[in-house]
Structure formats: C-alpha cells, structure tokens
Amino acid sequence: MTATPDLGLGRLASPDLLRSVFRRHAAGVAVITAAGESGPVGFTATSLSSVSAEPPMLSFGIGTGASSWPAVSRAEYVGVHILGEHQQALAATFARSGADRFGAPTVWREGPQGVPVLDDVLAWLVCRVVARVPAGDHRIVLAEVVLGDPTGTGRPLLYHQGRFTALRD
C-alpha cells in the first residue's frame, strides 16, 4: 500500500522540479549519432521511446543548445544505439560537453546512409528522420527505422538518480 500524497506539499512547476522527479525515473541509455559537416556527432539520450510498430518509428529529445543539434537538425538519417551495462564510460563520453566522442577508445564505423555505427552495443538502428517537433528548449525527433541489429549480448545500461547504473538481480 502506498501513502496518499499530501497535495499541500507539492511544488510549483519549474525546471528543478522536473529534473528532481525524473531523477527518480530509471531510463535506458542510448547514444544517438549522425553524420555532420565536420565529421560524426553524437550524444547520450535517455529520452528514447518507441512510437509506432507500423511503420516502425521511435522518438528522442535533443536540446537546441546541444553541440550535436546543428547536425541532427539537418540529418536525413540518424543512428540509435542501445548501450550495455559495460558501457558506462562510453555513455559518459557522449554525455560530456567538449569530449572527443569518436576518438579512441570509441570504436565505430561508417554505416548505412553514412551514419556512424558504434561497436559492441546491445542493439543499433539506422533511422530516417521524418519530423522535428518543437518542445520548449528541445526538439522531439521522430524517426522511421530503416534497418538494425538487435543481437548484441549483455544487460542494459540504466540512468537513475543522476548516474549510470545496472540492473540488480
């Protein structure tokens, strides 16, 4: 049984309230990649969602101030990579501003449609961008799955309480 919330203790909506609530929400960790004019770009995302099975579509959010946004805003195709619990360092690299995300030790190759594809992930997809929907200081990118590989092994990496973590048995 859960306690009934005291609605008098609620806080007014703010960026801090939203962040505080979502720190309690465990989310899978993905890296989104795209080909940019000056080379590959990518970022860590916890906003990945399945949208439709027919046609197969997904969505993710990206801040318009993110270093990857200019390339993603023009990209026809993006890569979506589901990270495993062994990839905490990779997730941190792609989350860190100013990091050399595609330098060593990141292992990747140019995939279909020129999309950067990361090695050793649990699964990856190449998707065609169909829409970029304004949402405050972000854009929600809707993308249709073109092809992918779900055969990586291991358990998923999660993000919870402001850190990368793994499932517990």
Solvent accessible surface area in square Angstrom, and as a share of the most:
residue,aa,sasa,rsa
1,M,242,1.08
2,T,126,0.73
3,A,96,0.74
4,T,126,0.73
5,P,98,0.62
6,D,87,0.45
7,L,157,0.78
8,G,72,0.69
9,L,140,0.70
10,G,61,0.59
11,R,136,0.50
12,L,164,0.82
13,A,97,0.75
14,S,49,0.32
15,P,92,0.58
16,D,77,0.40
17,L,45,0.22
18,L,110,0.55
19,R,134,0.49
20,S,36,0.23
21,V,81,0.46
22,F,117,0.49
23,R,99,0.36
24,R,183,0.67
25,H,105,0.47
26,A,52,0.40
27,A,15,0.12
28,G,45,0.43
29,V,2,0.01
30,A,1,0.01
31,V,0,0.00
32,I,0,0.00
33,T,1,0.00
34,A,0,0.00
35,A,56,0.43
36,G,20,0.19
37,E,152,0.68
38,S,120,0.77
39,G,27,0.26
40,P,44,0.28
41,V,34,0.20
42,G,1,0.01
43,F,22,0.09
44,T,26,0.15
45,A,6,0.05
46,T,56,0.33
47,S,55,0.35
48,L,50,0.25
49,S,55,0.36
50,S,103,0.67
51,V,76,0.44
52,S,34,0.22
53,A,92,0.72
54,E,154,0.69
55,P,58,0.36
56,P,60,0.38
57,M,36,0.16
58,L,10,0.05
59,S,13,0.08
60,F,1,0.01
61,G,11,0.11
62,I,4,0.02
63,G,16,0.15
64,T,50,0.29
65,G,79,0.76
66,A,38,0.29
67,S,87,0.56
68,S,2,0.01
69,W,37,0.13
70,P,65,0.41
71,A,9,0.07
72,V,1,0.01
73,S,34,0.22
74,R,145,0.53
75,A,12,0.09
76,E,113,0.51
77,Y,39,0.15
78,V,0,0.00
79,G,0,0.00
80,V,1,0.00
81,H,0,0.00
82,I,55,0.28
83,L,0,0.00
84,G,0,0.00
85,E,57,0.25
86,H,102,0.45
87,Q,13,0.06
88,Q,78,0.35
89,A,81,0.62
90,L,28,0.14
91,A,0,0.00
92,A,36,0.28
93,T,26,0.15
94,F,1,0.00
95,A,59,0.46
96,R,130,0.47
97,S,102,0.66
98,G,79,0.76
99,A,26,0.20
100,D,111,0.58
101,R,31,0.11
102,F,29,0.12
103,G,18,0.17
104,A,103,0.80
105,P,126,0.79
106,T,16,0.09
107,V,93,0.54
108,W,83,0.29
109,R,115,0.42
110,E,129,0.58
111,G,17,0.16
112,P,52,0.33
113,Q,112,0.50
114,G,24,0.23
115,V,2,0.01
116,P,2,0.01
117,V,2,0.01
118,L,2,0.01
119,D,48,0.25
120,D,106,0.55
121,V,12,0.07
122,L,20,0.10
123,A,24,0.18
124,W,35,0.12
125,L,52,0.26
126,V,0,0.00
127,C,0,0.00
128,R,90,0.33
129,V,15,0.09
130,V,59,0.34
131,A,34,0.26
132,R,79,0.29
133,V,65,0.37
134,P,96,0.61
135,A,44,0.34
136,G,77,0.74
137,D,105,0.54
138,H,76,0.34
139,R,63,0.23
140,I,62,0.31
141,V,0,0.00
142,L,44,0.22
143,A,0,0.00
144,E,43,0.19
145,V,36,0.21
146,V,72,0.41
147,L,71,0.35
148,G,36,0.34
149,D,50,0.26
150,P,107,0.67
151,T,100,0.58
152,G,33,0.32
153,T,118,0.68
154,G,60,0.58
155,R,83,0.30
156,P,46,0.29
157,L,1,0.00
158,L,30,0.15
159,Y,76,0.29
160,H,61,0.27
161,Q,91,0.41
162,G,41,0.39
163,R,136,0.50
164,F,35,0.15
165,T,23,0.13
166,A,33,0.26
167,L,83,0.41
168,R,203,0.74
169,D,171,0.88
